Amino acid sequence: MTNHSAFATYPSLRDRVVIVTGGAAGIGEAIVEAGVRQNARVAFIDFQDSAAKQLMERLGASGAGRPFYYHCDLTDISALQKTVQEILNTFQTVDVLVNNAGNDARHSIAEVTPAYWDQCVAINLKHQFFMAQAVIPVMRKSRRGSIINMSSIAWAIPSTNAAVYVTAKAAIVGMSRTLAHEVGVDNIRVNCIMPGAILTERQQRLWFTEAYKSEILASQALKRMILPEEVARLVLFLAADDSSAITSQSYVIDGGWV
Ligand SMILES: NC(=O)c1ccc[n+]([C@@H]2O[C@H](COP(=O)([O-])OP(=O)(O)OC[C@H]3O[C@@H](n4cnc5c(N)ncnc54)[C@H](O)[C@@H]3O)[C@@H](O)[C@H]2O)c1
């Protein structure tokens, strides 16, 4: 159990409107929880309704606060745009966007069809751009904003069997840098996070065999698995005014692997 009171409080996040994509599970879930614990108003987008409901109930019961759930398949860009509009109708503004949703399904080079390529890019890259495009006008109006895009160390280490995912994750870094330069004039910051192997429920279920865990620990400087809440704490820092001069950067959080 995490002792939340042992970690930083960011006064600037109180009442800020934070959108988290893919917030129902994994790293996104930890970001949603971290956000409500800072008394931010957190809207999360996902398509796993039962996981989203469980998260809201868990956070409500723990007294942490209640996030707001929006169902949307982020690969459907017109649905994404409608969802952002709904969020804006409710909250009038957006201060922080965490582009977190993704899917690291494995694929060999031979398996990739043009349709698979498009789908993999749609879930790992395309929505990040269109989410940013949808919130930038309102951030420009309030002359502040922090956009945090989830990349991965996957493109910086010798990854295999995920060429399209890895391509998307590398593209996110370039996209973030150009967006940062386009919106910096309006005091909007854009940064990336590059997690290593993070101990989420899905990773444990699908990929983290004992052999792979041993490989991870041999590659890391820290000899323990890195937790979703540790990534969430980096997100909080980049979301808060404490990082007000930081933009166009990528932060590795991998226990010292890269
Ligand atoms: N876990 C890791 O080890 C790791 C490492 C590096 C990078 N990342 C990145 O961190 C982010 C979160 O990963 P995670 O491990 O927490 O994944 P996860 O699968 O545990 O959670 C992803 C969430 O996104 C949602 N989602 C997926 N596709 C969606 C869609 N089309 N529409 C709406 N919601 C959708 C899922 O329902 C889920 O709630 C991803 O961008 C991933 O690439 C994760």
The ligand as an SDF file (V2000), in Angstrom:
LIG
                    3D

 44 48  0  0  0  0  0  0  0  0999 V2000
    3.5830   -0.6870  -18.9370 N   0  0  0  0  0  0  0  0  0  0  0  0
    4.7620   -0.5050  -19.5020 C   0  0  0  0  0  0  0  0  0  0  0  0
    5.7150   -1.2410  -19.2260 O   0  0  0  0  0  0  0  0  0  0  0  0
    4.9770    0.6130  -20.4880 C   0  0  0  0  0  0  0  0  0  0  0  0
    6.2780    0.8660  -20.9310 C   0  0  0  0  0  0  0  0  0  0  0  0
    6.5130    1.9060  -21.8110 C   0  0  0  0  0  0  0  0  0  0  0  0
    5.4600    2.6850  -22.2550 C   0  0  0  0  0  0  0  0  0  0  0  0
    4.2010    2.4270  -21.8260 N   0  0  0  0  0  0  0  0  0  0  0  0
    3.1210    3.2830  -22.3470 C   0  0  0  0  0  0  0  0  0  0  0  0
    2.3450    3.7580  -21.2610 O   0  0  0  0  0  0  0  0  0  0  0  0
    0.9970    3.9110  -21.6910 C   0  0  0  0  0  0  0  0  0  0  0  0
    0.0800    3.1340  -20.7660 C   0  0  0  0  0  0  0  0  0  0  0  0
    0.4340    1.7670  -20.8510 O   0  0  0  0  0  0  0  0  0  0  0  0
   -0.0800    0.6920  -19.8120 P   0  0  0  0  0  0  0  0  0  0  0  0
    0.9860   -0.2970  -19.7120 O   0  0  0  0  0  0  0  0  0  0  0  0
   -0.6170    1.3510  -18.6150 O   0  0  0  0  0  0  0  0  0  0  0  0
   -1.2710    0.0320  -20.6700 O   0  0  0  0  0  0  0  0  0  0  0  0
   -2.6280   -0.6920  -20.1780 P   0  0  0  0  0  0  0  0  0  0  0  0
   -3.0310   -1.5920  -21.3010 O   0  0  0  0  0  0  0  0  0  0  0  0
   -2.4670   -1.2580  -18.8350 O   0  0  0  0  0  0  0  0  0  0  0  0
   -3.6490    0.5290  -20.1310 O   0  0  0  0  0  0  0  0  0  0  0  0
   -3.9670    1.2190  -21.3040 C   0  0  0  0  0  0  0  0  0  0  0  0
   -5.3460    1.8410  -21.1460 C   0  0  0  0  0  0  0  0  0  0  0  0
   -5.6530    2.4580  -22.3960 O   0  0  0  0  0  0  0  0  0  0  0  0
   -6.9670    2.0740  -22.7710 C   0  0  0  0  0  0  0  0  0  0  0  0
   -7.0970    2.0570  -24.2210 N   0  0  0  0  0  0  0  0  0  0  0  0
   -6.4170    1.2730  -25.0980 C   0  0  0  0  0  0  0  0  0  0  0  0
   -6.8730    1.4710  -26.3380 N   0  0  0  0  0  0  0  0  0  0  0  0
   -7.8610    2.4050  -26.2500 C   0  0  0  0  0  0  0  0  0  0  0  0
   -8.7290    3.0110  -27.2050 C   0  0  0  0  0  0  0  0  0  0  0  0
   -8.6740    2.6950  -28.4980 N   0  0  0  0  0  0  0  0  0  0  0  0
   -9.6330    3.9120  -26.7620 N   0  0  0  0  0  0  0  0  0  0  0  0
   -9.7170    4.2300  -25.4460 C   0  0  0  0  0  0  0  0  0  0  0  0
   -8.9150    3.6870  -24.5020 N   0  0  0  0  0  0  0  0  0  0  0  0
   -8.0150    2.7890  -24.9100 C   0  0  0  0  0  0  0  0  0  0  0  0
   -7.1410    0.6700  -22.2070 C   0  0  0  0  0  0  0  0  0  0  0  0
   -8.5070    0.3330  -22.0870 O   0  0  0  0  0  0  0  0  0  0  0  0
   -6.4300    0.8030  -20.8600 C   0  0  0  0  0  0  0  0  0  0  0  0
   -7.2950    1.2490  -19.8460 O   0  0  0  0  0  0  0  0  0  0  0  0
    0.9510    3.4380  -23.1440 C   0  0  0  0  0  0  0  0  0  0  0  0
    1.0620    4.5590  -23.9880 O   0  0  0  0  0  0  0  0  0  0  0  0
    2.1680    2.5450  -23.2500 C   0  0  0  0  0  0  0  0  0  0  0  0
    2.6540    2.4710  -24.5610 O   0  0  0  0  0  0  0  0  0  0  0  0
    3.9310    1.4040  -20.9620 C   0  0  0  0  0  0  0  0  0  0  0  0
  1  2  1  0
  2  3  2  0
  2  4  1  0
  4  5  1  0
  4 44  2  0
  5  6  2  0
  6  7  1  0
  7  8  2  0
  8  9  1  0
  8 44  1  0
  9 10  1  0
  9 42  1  0
 10 11  1  0
 11 12  1  0
 11 40  1  0
 12 13  1  0
 13 14  1  0
 14 15  2  0
 14 16  1  0
 14 17  1  0
 17 18  1  0
 18 19  2  0
 18 20  1  0
 18 21  1  0
 21 22  1  0
 22 23  1  0
 23 24  1  0
 23 38  1  0
 24 25  1  0
 25 26  1  0
 25 36  1  0
 26 27  1  0
 26 35  1  0
 27 28  2  0
 28 29  1  0
 29 30  1  0
 29 35  2  0
 30 31  1  0
 30 32  2  0
 32 33  1  0
 33 34  2  0
 34 35  1  0
 36 37  1  0
 36 38  1  0
 38 39  1  0
 40 41  1  0
 40 42  1  0
 42 43  1  0
M  CHG  2   8   1  16  -1
M  END
$$$$
